[in-house]
Amino acid sequence: MRNHEASGGRRASRRIGLRAAGVLVVGALAGGMLAGCGSKNQVPSIGYAVDAVPVSYNGGSTLGASSGAAGVFSRVLTGFFYTGPDGQPVADTDFGTAKEVPGETQTIQYRLNPDGTYSDGVATSCDDLVLEWAARSGRFTKPGPGGVVPMFDAATTAGYSDIERVECQPGSKDATVVFRPNRHFLAWRTLFNAGDLMPAHVAAKAAGVSNVVAAVQAGDPAALDRLAQFWNTGWQLTPGKLDTDLLPSSGPYRVDSYSDSDGLVLVKNEKWWGNQARTPRIVVWPKNTDLATKVSDREVGVVDIGAGSVKDLNLDGFSVEQVPGRGAEQLVLSTAGMFGSAAARRAFALCVPRQALFDKFGHPGFDNESGLGSGPLDSRTVQADSVYYPAITRPAEKYRTGDPAAAQQALAAAGVPNPTVRVGYRAPDDRRAQTVAAIAEACRAAGVTVIDAGTPDFVPSQLAEGKVDAVLGSTAAAPGPAGSLPGIEATAALRTGEGLNFGRFRNGRYDAITDQLAADDNSATVLGLDSEAESLLWNEMPSIPLFNTPRTIAFGDGMEDGIVNPAKAGAGWNMDRWVLSR
């Protein structure tokens, strides 16, 4: 969700875990004195439990973005900016510098660090930017079943599609990015970022392309098709079948191994040219891990999961924070089949008790009076702590409390009486299972049968495949940490043709509004466009926002520099600064 001029006040989160004393006193009488000792040692490996399931190294792809790559790899694949603890882009000058050049046409000058070198010894270069732009511009297409389709399966083309060209001499540390005439992209700091900027030399070798820059500049269809095939699928991660030669690092950590039994192991990248990682090894435990056992066995030092998602999780020995996330917990609806009409989608929304769902699941451990996490979420694209939010929430009021009788009548009028709605999500997830059950109970009186279709291997693309009718997830159907201050992902999730638009929603007016909002920061214009967009979306109902996704972020006692980040980068945004002593 976008946040225009978000209020500077941080949410009031309540600390619910108490730090253990951490001092062991051993008593012994010797000459009438009490002898004590309490020394701690730094642990060489920290377990990091997440509710993402990393299935692709490539965070710019639909698969990577929707499976939480940003929360795992932002200190493995660095970029010109990373997502900070408030969801804001923060410059990473270790990687390089980026500055806007004054002039009529928007132009950004990028300069990579002269010392920048991947962990395989190959220097970072502007070739990486050229490949990223090619992949995410939407410019390169090929014939498909229903017409032309993009070669590259990009999560979103936002910003990249506005770029006219990337000026780059192959192998150079300098690049000039020139936008199209009469186009301006306010959120340009979201481009070429951590987790997204991939090693072009790996793709070039795998695709048999000798010069990525030349191939892109010439628009060579054969070379681009081979590059796209690798970019789309060549960086997929399968436990037990990892080719680390394809996964060089440009950050403080590199991927060492990945298995179901030992997790995703990150180790210190000795070729990193910035400040060295303070802990030699981080083990990422994904959502399909038995987290309760890992925590009780003291194999985990950091926990970053959806609040209430793991049943009976004992976090004694951790400092725990429950906070509202930047992500929007929502039902993403199909726009085909039973939900092929806006009338059917609106009718179903009438029986969803958004207020009751917020009351029960939306604010565990905190009670905010305003801003994030203060009530049911009434917008898909404007964040609850934005100065514009209070003025654009009126269309949502009709869908606040749930009205089964009205829903039943509207479903009959829409030609879908007594429907069955299959709701998918990445399981196991106790809070989402309870959410589906609560919706099922509320909608039963409207003649709606809601089926829990959550599975351990669920991916949001199953919505477009017709395997489910709705996805319960956070922004852009993400299973884990999601959202950012600029809100690019939230906007893309509803834009025609975008990879993150899993419901395949199409509306030309909405697309035009988002194009204008991406370039115009005049407050009166923004308010008018936001209001129009919100009215349009509540009428078309491509999704049903519920509440800001609450996050549980916990750091083991003895942790230094553990900083809460309830946006898409998660707690691991600064994992290279972590030190855990026990």
Salt bridges, closest charged atoms under 4 A:
ASP51 OD2 - ARG551 NH1 2.89
ASP86 OD1 - ARG10 NH1 2.18
ASP92 OD2 - ARG75 NH1 3.30
GLU100 OE2 - HIS184 NE2 3.92
ASP120 OD2 - HIS201 NE2 2.76
GLU132 OE2 - ARG136 NH1 3.21
ASP162 OD1 - ARG183 NE 3.05
GLU164 OE1 - ARG180 NH1 3.96
GLU167 OE2 - ARG165 NE 2.87
ASP174 OD1 - ARG111 NE 2.49
ASP196 OD2 - ARG136 NH1 3.30
ASP256 OD1 - ARG254 NH1 3.82
GLU299 OE1 - LYS294 NZ 3.46
ASP304 OD1 - ARG551 NH2 3.09
GLU321 OE2 - ARG15 NH2 2.89
GLU329 OE2 - ARG431 NH2 3.13
GLU329 OE2 - ARG432 NE 2.84
ASP378 OD1 - ARG354 NH2 2.83
ASP378 OD2 - ARG400 NH2 3.05
ASP385 OD2 - ARG326 NH2 2.84
GLU397 OE2 - ARG400 NH2 3.27
ASP429 OD2 - LYS287 NZ 3.13
ASP429 OD2 - ARG432 NH1 3.59
GLU465 OE1 - LYS467 NZ 3.30
ASP469 OD2 - ARG422 NE 2.95
GLU489 OE2 - LYS568 NZ 2.76
ASP515 OD1 - ARG495 NH2 2.63
ASP530 OD1 - ARG2 NH2 2.56
ASP530 OD2 - HIS4 NE2 3.71
GLU532 OE2 - ARG509 NE 2.70
GLU534 OE2 - ARG380 NH1 3.25
GLU540 OE1 - ARG345 NH2 3.80
ASP557 OD1 - ARG19 NH1 3.89
GLU560 OE1 - ARG278 NH2 3.06
ASP561 OD2 - ARG278 NH1 2.77
ASP576 OD1 - ARG75 NE 2.98
ASP576 OD2 - ARG577 NE 3.45
